[in-house]
Amino acid sequence: MTTVIDDATIEVQDTRKHAHADTPARSNIFEIPVDLAEPADLLRRITGWVGDGQGPRRVMYVNAHVLNQSHAIPALRRALESSDLVYCDGYGVRLAAKAMDTEIPHRMTGADWVWGLASLCESAGQSIYLLGSEPGVAAEATRRLRRWYPGLNVVGTHHGYFEPGSAHDERVVEDINAKRPDIVLVGMGSPKQELWVERNAHLLDTDVVWTVGALFDYVSGRVPRAPAWLADNGLEWIFRLAIEPQRMWRRYLLGNPQFVGRVMAQARSRHDHR
């Protein structure tokens, strides 16, 4: 069943207690540490970083596509390895954990958790900035979020179509710093978003920088979500391929078999070394 993380879930959900609260439990998936906490706990931890003076903290996700790219792009792997929190955003990661006989992380999808984040930020008076997608999409996502959370403080939005290291890039950093959001959501697609965060996080006057992929496209309604019966069974990729075949065919028709092959090779290697 799809996990929608709303304010009620966050308030009443029982949390798992780990022996060492300062060291969150993680599973290593292709040597990248993936957090094992439940989605509501992750949201509380992330928003709890606001105002602690230790920022900016970097939050990123992994799915089969991101893990495939991290194998080919060392800078992306370094960005993931150095993040403060990496969570699971795809069933492929859960299947990989099962095949590798390691603890299976919870799946936390942006189109679900964003509503819980909006609730927490509205209640705590925390501000956010939406960076990414095509021009106008982040602004429309903001309008839709505010329909449900009218007190949500979105201090700014900007599209993600600019060249890294350009004068435009510098102006984006200046705009973020002028507005001083507590949390910056960066939705540029992988690996652009992770590399942008790796390069610019230390320049930003914020507490949390969080990569979110195509989140603004979903929230704005620009891209429809898969039916629940597909998403709940790990088949959302079929729907995405059907509605965006030219953009997604390489990721899924080539990437998925490649990912499965790497998972099986890793699983065999672990079994042979026991």
Secondary structure, DSSP 4 states (H G I P E B T S, - for coil): ------HHHHHH---PPPS-TTS--EEEETTEEEE-S-HHHHHHHHHHTTTSSS--EEEEEE-HHHHHHHHH-HHHHHHHHT-SEEEE-SHHHHHHHHHTTSPPPPB--HHHHHHHHHHHHHHHT-EEEEEESSTTHHHHHHHHHHHH-TT-EEEEEE-S-S-TTSHHHHHHHHHHHHH--SEEEEES-TTHHHHHHHHHGGG--SSEEEE-TTHHHHHHTSSPPPPHHHHTTT-HHHHHHHHSHHHHHIIIIIHHHHHHHHHHHHHHHHHHT-
